[in-house]
Amino acid sequence: MSDRHRVAIERTTRARLMARLRIGILAAGTGGLLLLSLPNMLRDWERYAPAWAQACAFAMLAAVLCVEAVLVFRGRLAPVGWQWAAIGTVVTASVLSYAALPYGHAATAGDWIFGQANWVGLAPLVGRPLPVPLAFLTLHWGIALTSMLLNTAADRATVLRFATGSIGVIGYPLCMAVTAAAFRGIARSAAAAKWQTEQVAVVEAAAVESHQRRRQRFADLDLSMVPLLEGLAAGRLDPTDRGVQHDCAIEAARMRRLFAEVDVVPNRLLHELRHCADVADRKGVLVELDTRGQWPDLPPPVRRDLTEAPLTVLATAASWARVTVVGGPDLVCVNVLADCGPVDLPRPVTPQVRLDTFRSEEQLWVEVCWQANASPR
């Protein structure tokens, strides 16, 4: 699994953990906008100069909440680009509202933006590092403070109202931001644990599959090799008999191929054929191996069918053998020409593999071909 998959796991885990928190912040922002801010704005509608500025500010906040509601409904975290656009929209709405606020109305019910823009701006910032929502809340509070100093007498009552309101404007959203930051760390740990669990599951599945294939291969060898060994041990088979020697050479080639199947090499088919040819080479047989083309990494059953007949011919060759491998993306053929006597060649099990033979005097020519999407024989 790639790092991209790991990032996707972290994003998905974080989105699930923060879903309810985002819904709560969205509900607080929407409820405050409709149940508190809208009545306060309409109550002082005639005092705003101009009133349309307040309507525009209200519409901008409502638009941010609508987009955030769509993201929450789809279970997606807010993209970084949208977060900055949303914060820019909220800050613009705040400045626009304060510009139309009558003199002396700061920190009053008519100053509806003071207790509303904080929740709306916090909604798209859920999941961001704590300094980001903290910077936004500080900026929003600074805009409100500037408006109070410029548009009011800043007497004791006004300052106390502003200070009291600041506790709710900064304190409550800040608590939510701290909670979201904690969830961010929890999500990262949960994603890492899930990633490790998936990695372990993949490794275990691969190990189980490899073990099953290995047991199946050993079981296949037991059908032919164990009776041969038992016959030699009991004296029923003569080691000097040419047929017994051929059987031993074939089983030795199969064992070499079995060991070669687990090697990590660029070309597994060619690697296994070399191991099969090595058995003939140890008998003094001159083996030539030639390749043409490039082919994909074939599954073990296909490679086994492609090498079964060639290894039988190589193991029973008398003095020389020529192996040619020709392949491409959809077709791979293994040809063997050798001086060997009559031999019983096993038929391929894979439907896409075809076996052809031709005998001329003391020479045997064998061709085993695999073709992708070939019709069963």
N, C-alpha and C positions, 0 to 999 in steps of 0.2 A: 504494500500500500504506500502511496506516495504522500509527500508532505501536503499536497493539495487536498487529499482525502482527510488528512489529519486536521487541517484548518476547517474543512467543512464539518467535521464532527464537533469541533469546538464551537463553531457558530450555531449549529443545530442545538447542542446542549445548552448554550447560553440563552438562545431564544426560548427554549422550553422553560428554563428556570425563571426567566424574567417576564414570562407571559402574563402572569397574574399581577405582578408589580406594574407592568405597563398598563394593564387594564384599569388598575386602581388609580394611577396618576391620570389616565385619560378620563376616567369617570369624574375625578375631582376637578379637572380643568373644564370639562363640558358642563358639569353641574354648576360650578361657580359662574361660568359664562352666561348660562341661560337663567339661572335662578337668582343670582346676586348682581352680577354686572349689568345685565340687560335692564332690570327694573331701576337700578340706580342711575343708569345713563338716561333712561326715558324720563325719570323724575326731574333731572336737571337739564333736559334737552334744550330748553329755550335759553339757558344761560351760557351754553357753549358758543364760542365764536372762532371759527364757524362750526356749526353742528355736524356738517357732513364729514369733518375730519374725524369726529368720534365714530361715525358710522363706518368710515373706511377702516379705522383701527379695529373696530369690532369684527368686521368682515375678514380682515387679515388674520386675526386670531382664530376665527371660526374655520378658515381655510386650512390653517396648520393642523387643527384638531381633526378635520375631515381626512386629510392625507394620512395622518398618523393612525386614525381608526382603520383605514384600509390596510395599512401595513400590519397592524395588530391582528386584524381579521384573517389575513393571509399567513400569519405566523412568521413574518420576516422582520429581521432587525432593520432599523432605519439606516440606509446607506449614508456614508460620510458626506457625500455631496448634498443630500437632502438635509442632513443635520445642519450644515452651515447655512443653507438657504432658509431653513425654518428659523434659525436664530436671527438671521438678518431680517426676516419678515417680522418677527416679534419685536426686535429692537426698533425697527422703523415704525411699527404700530405704536409702541410706547412713546417715542419722540413725537409722533403725530398727535397722539391724544393729549400729551402734556402741552403741546403748542396751542391747542384749542381750549385748555383749561382756564376758566376765569380766575382773576386775581383773588387770592384768599381761599381758594377751594382745595388746596393741597392737603392731603391726609384727611379728607372728608369723604362722605358717601359718593359725592360726585367724582372723586378721583378713583374711579372703578378699575382703571388699568393697573393701579399699584398692587392690588391683591390678586390680579388675574393673570398678568403676563408671566409671572414667575412659574405658575403651573403649566401654562401652555408651552413655554420655552423649555421646561424640564422634560416634557413628554418625549420629544425626539432624541434627547440626550441620555436616555436610559441605556446603560451598558457602556457608556464612555468612562474613561478614567475620572476619578473624583475632581481633579483640578479643572476640568472642562465645565461641568455644571456649576462649580463654585465660582468660576470666573464669570459665567453668565449671570448668576444671581447677584454677584457684586456689581456688575455693570448695570443691571436693572435697578438695583438699589441706588447706585450713584446717579442715574438719570432722575429718579424720583427725588433724591436729596437736592440735586441742582434745581429742579423745578420748585421745590419748597423754598429754597433760599432766594430765588429770583421772583417768585410770584406771590409770596406772602410776607407778612411783617416778621415772620419767624419769632413770634412771641412764645412764652413758656407753654401755653396750652397747645399751640400748634406743634412745637417740638416734642411735647409729651405724647401727643396723638401719633406723630410720625414714629417715635421710638417704640411705642406700644405696637403699632401696626407692623413695624419692622421685624418684631419677634415672630409673628406669623408668616410674614412675607419671606423671610430668610430662613427661619428655624425649621418650620415644617417641611418645606421642599428640600432643605439641606439634609434632614434625617432620611428622606427618601433617596437622595443621591448617595448618602453613605451606605444605605442598604443595597442599592444597586451596585455600588463598587464592591461590596462584600460578595454579592452574588456573582460578580465578574470573576473574582478569585476562585469561588466555589465551582463555577462553570469550567474554569480552566483545569482545575484538579479533576473534576468529574470527566472531562473530555480526555485528559491524559490517561485516567484509569480505564475508560472505555477503549481508547486506542490500544493500550497494552493488552486488554482482554481480547480484542480482535486479533492482535498479533499472535498471542498465545494460541487462540483458536485456529488460526491459519496454519501455524507450525504444527499443532497437534493433528489437524486434518491431513496435512501433507505426510506426517510421520505414519499415521494410521494407513493411509493409502499406499505408501511405499512398503510398509510392513505386509499389507495384504498381497501386494504384487509379488513381493519376495517369497512369501509363503506359497503362493500359487506356482511360482517358477520352481521352487524346490519340490513341490508336490508333483509337477510335471516330470522333473528329473527322477523322482523316486520310481516312476513307472518303468523307466528303462535302465537307469543306472543301478538301482538296488538289486534287481535280479542278476545283472551282470557281475556285480561284486560278490553276491552270494554264490553264484556259480563258480567263480574263480576261487573263492575261499573254500568251498566244499570239494573242489577238484572235479566238478562236473564239466567245466570248460577248460580247454587246453590253451594256455597262453601262447603257444607257438602256432596255433591255427590262424590262418590269414583272416578268416571271417571274424574271429574273436578279436584279433588285433584291429580290424576295421571298426568293430563296435566300440572298442575302447577309445580309439582315436576320435570317433564321432562324439562320444560322451565327454571326452576331454575338451573338445571344441565347444560343446554346449556349456560346459562349466566356465570356460574362458569367456564366452559371450555373456553368461550370467553375471560374472564379476565386472565385465566392462560396461554393463547396462547402467550401473550406478555412478560411473565416472562422469564428471562435469567437463565436457569437451565441446568445442565448437560444432563438430560434425559427428554425431553419435553413430550414425549408420556406418560411416567409413571407419570409425574407431573400432566398432564391433567386428567389422570384416577383417581388419588387420589382426585382431586377436584370433579370429578363426583361421586366418592364413598362417599365423605363427605356429599352430599345431602341425600343419603340413611342413612348414619350414624345419621344424625340429626333427622331422622324419627324413630330412634330406631332399625333400621335394622342392624344386625350383619354382617359386611363385612370383608372377608378375602382376602388379596391381596398378591399374590405370583408371583415372576419373575424368569425366567431362561434364561441365555444367555445374549449376548450383541448385539445391533443392531445400525445401523447408525442413524443420526438425519434425520428424515423423513420430507418431505415438509408438510406445514399446511393442504392442501387438503387431503393428505393421512392420516394424524393423525386424521382429522375430520371424515373421513369414518371409521377408526378403532375404534373410540370412540362413534360414533353416536348410534349404536345398543346397546353396553354395557351400556351407560348412560340411555337409555330407559328402559332396564331391571332393572338396579339398582334403578331407580326412582319409578318403579312399584312393587318392591319386597315387600313381606309381612313381613317377619321376618329375613331372612338370605340370603346371596349371597356370592359366591366364585368367585374371579377374578384371572385368571392366564394369565400371559404374557410370551410367549416363542418366542425368536427371535435369529436371526443370521444376517450375512451380507446381505443375499439376501431374507430372509423370516422372517416375523413377524406375530404372531398370538395372538389374544386376545380372551380368552375363559371366558364365564360367565355362571354360574349355579346358579339359584335362584328360590325361590318359588313365582312365580307371575302368575297371571291369563293371559287370552288371551290379547295380545298386538300387535299392528301394528308396525312392525319394518321397518324403512326406508331402501331402497336399496342403496348400495354404488354407488357413482358417478364415482370414479376413476376406470379405466379399470383394473388395477392391483389388485384391492381389491375384495375379494370374501366373501359372507355371507352364512353361513349354520346354520340351526336351527333344534332342535329336542325337542319335547314335550312328557313328560311322566307324566300322571296324573296332579299333581299340580306343577310340576317342568319344567322349561324351560332351555334348554342348547343352547347357542349361541356361534358360532365361527366366527370371522372375521379375515381374513388372507390377508396380502399384500405380493406379490411375485414380485421381480424385474424381468423385461423383460417378464412378463407373457402375454400371448395372451389375447386380449379383450374377455370379456364374450359374 
